[in-house]
Amino acid sequence: MRACAQRAFLLCSMVFAEESRSGRAGLRSNDCNNAADFRELARRRLPAPLFHYIDGGADDEITLRRNTSAFDKVRLIPDALADLSSLDLSVKVLGQRLEWPVFCSPTAMSRLFHHHGEAAVCRAAHRHGTMYSLSTLATTSIEEIGALTPGPKCYQLYIHKDRAMSWDFIDRCKEAGFSALCLTVDTLVAGNRERDLRTGMVTPPRFTLASMLSFFAHPHWSLNYLAGKKFELANVAGHIDAGTSKLISVIDYINSQFDRSITWKDAEQAISRWAGPFAIKGVMSVDDARRAADIGASAIMISNHGGRQLDGSTAPFDQLGPIVDAVGDRIEVILDGGVRRGSHVLKALAMGARACMIGRGYLYALAAGGEPAVDRALGKLRAEVERDMILMGCDSAKRLNRSRLHFD
Ligand SMILES: Cc1cc2nc3c(=O)[nH]c(=O)nc-3n(C[C@H](O)[C@H](O)[C@H](O)COP(=O)(O)O)c2cc1C
């Protein structure tokens, strides 16, 4: 009894110490105005291995940095006196009308970052009139997300060695009422994320003294995590043992379960099985964009997985112009990677993208404060896009074009 009371006292003091650490620096979710603020709060609130898992990229992180800095190479040219009394930010993406031209990328294992998990992001996306994408490696099931909101939802498919299970995902998505599917093609093997090696975020978990201390120093996260639902990769649970019961195993999971032999034929098969709006995620070259259009995909997501796979790869924004010029009249072109500001979205649209996707842009917020913070992050970004459109003197997302860009 006494030991219990002592433990409870210790935990309370640690929670209090954690709160006052954030408090001393004065940062709360409600003070966060942009992705950089949410990133900083996430850094303070998460045990280091988890923060670095979200934040990090492959090798020297050159591509990770380039994904955002690429937007700086063009500048916006505003028009004046253009009657901005009404503004239409809506776009049609993968058969769905989105109220504004940004939606949520699929990201694995959201429950590790906050106990609110994928459901929080899905609900927030719906409240903000946009689409949510659910990862194959999510901690919430296709069926749960399907039933959660009437909003548009895209399921992200990884083709596994277990083909029956992979095709079963497609059938489950149909049953669950998903609006679209995207097939990720840039992850045949896990990228070399050295931050994860340093913090011990690998399988089996190899926690260094520093990372153990970091979990201990974030009792808020630890308590919520332990009190919540058991961790599992909800969509593969029951099919594959690997990775379902262990806390952290995504790298080994990818390397052992994903099928490296997949080709455009498999993508074509997935398209015909789904028979609905279908995107290929991870297209970076003009030739692949043409192939995607040739096999009947509805969209491509120009993406390098947020700089987490091939370091030294070019940035999605660098490839946008050439890809739009080659296939923009045959297929929807969506930009994914590096988007942190409303002005990035305007530049992408002006270059010819139909819409943009964000990954870390909502994950930092989820980690920083759960569902209310994701709400705030999406609201802030949407307000930024609206404000920038007005300042650009452009009343419709569909009317931005390259004449509004200045190139160095
Ligand atoms: C923590 C994390 C997990 C991710 N998991 C997946 C995944 O399961 N499937 C996938 O296709 N992409 C995944 N991605 C990549 C995102 O879908 C997206 O391509 C990337 O985050 C875009 O870059 P941004 O974070 O700069 O917006 C993940 C990204 C992050 C940061």
The ligand as an ORCA input file, in Angstrom:
! r2SCAN-3c Opt
* xyz 0 1
  C       6.042      9.160    -39.118
  C       5.694      8.944    -40.545
  C       5.091      7.755    -40.939
  C       4.764      7.537    -42.284
  N       4.121      6.383    -42.648
  C       3.739      6.199    -43.938
  C       3.003      5.042    -44.321
  O       2.675      4.193    -43.509
  N       2.662      4.917    -45.630
  C       2.995      5.858    -46.590
  O       2.659      5.697    -47.768
  N       3.677      6.972    -46.228
  C       4.039      7.155    -44.938
  N       4.711      8.299    -44.585
  C       4.975      9.323    -45.617
  C       3.799     10.282    -45.704
  O       2.664      9.666    -46.253
  C       4.140     11.484    -46.598
  O       4.565     11.006    -47.843
  C       5.208     12.399    -46.006
  O       5.010     12.556    -44.630
  C       5.126     13.750    -46.704
  O       6.117     14.609    -46.255
  P       5.889     15.715    -45.111
  O       5.928     14.971    -43.821
  O       7.010     16.637    -45.319
  O       4.521     16.336    -45.356
  C       5.054      8.532    -43.262
  C       5.648      9.735    -42.853
  C       5.950      9.950    -41.528
  C       6.570     11.262    -41.123
*
